Amino acid sequence: MSLLREIYLTNEEAQIISGIRDINLEYIEELMEVEIFARGNILKIKGPDRNVEQTIELLENLKNLTRHKKNLTRSDILKVFKDYSKEDEEKATPSISREESSAILVDSRRKTIVPRSPAQKKYIMAIRNYDLVMGIGPAGTGKTYLAVACGIEMVKQGKFQKIVLTRPALEAGERLGFLPGDLEEKIKPYLQPIYDSIYDIMRYEEIRRWTERRILEIVPLAYMRGRTLSDSFIILDEAQNTTLEQMKMFLTRLGINSKAVITGDITQIDTPLSAQTSGLVEIQKVLHGISGIKFVYFSHRDVVRHSLVKKIINAYSRYENKKISGIPSKKPPAKS
């Protein structure tokens, strides 16, 4: 059953609680799963009865907080919700009380994401505990998907202000300038795997709001140059296709209170790069042993796609090993 309630605020309360361009109200909408309509100093809340009542209680507590705090962040809102809502503590703090758990709860009414292999569990815990994580392994092991899920979870918790996803846009020898369309049309095919992960985790309307508010950015790696990303969760996907210079450029974008996850498969270098010139290969040598950095390696045992994918990866691995060792591969059976 849907309920509509109103709450009255002073000018100062409305300004502080709403935040710049109503960013706090949008976060409260996502957190409480309601709709909030601002009409001057009046906030109208619409949604399921229980959610609306809880939202009113949250706003009343935020009003009290504005008496001594003139700038509210997502962390402030989440903390207030946690403090007053004991019966809904699990929803209010999806990961704060689960630092030792490897489950990812993105609070999107879609799913709770759990690791499906020991390596995936190790990967999730590394992302939560290290500022720079490298996930290296074959396709289908969940490297990108889990990184995106962790990023969304941490932004919703208020640990970061935005999530930035990037990947090289020069794959298979193609250059953007020769492709038809504007910039967005040119880069979308390269970034589609990232979009696929996001659409599987978040609702379309939520993605649209995050994109408009620049809480969610998906950009080619080349457009990262010159930026400093603070308060951000950053993901570099398909890193095996970066050059040494691009990898260094990306690593030096990290600003204050930021976390980066780098994913890739060194057996799938699609550009003219070689294993000797791939940034992902080189980074394992350059950053080895530095505190605050974690490498997590996946294998064919961690593949979570179609059962045939694991067999295909194994077959290619055996074939490549035979080529390296000089052992001739079996000839296909002769036609009768």
Secondary structure, DSSP 4 states (H G I P E B T S, - for coil): -EEEEEEE--HHHHHHHH-GGGHHHHHHHHHHT-EEEEETTEEEEEEEHHHHHHHHHHHHHHHHHTTT-S---HHHHHHHHHHH-STTHHHH-TTGGGTT---EE--SSS-EE--SSHHHHHHHHHHHH-SEEEEE--TTSSHHHHHHHHHHHHHHTTS-SEEEEEE-S--TT--GGGSSS-HHHHHHHHHHHHHHHHHHHS-HHHHHHHHHTTSEEEEEGGGGTT--B-SEEEEE-SGGG-BHHHHHHHHTTB-TT-EEEEEE-TT---SS--TTTBHHHHHHHHSTT-TTEEEEE--GGG--S-HHHHHHHHHHHHHHHHHHHTPPPPPPPPP-
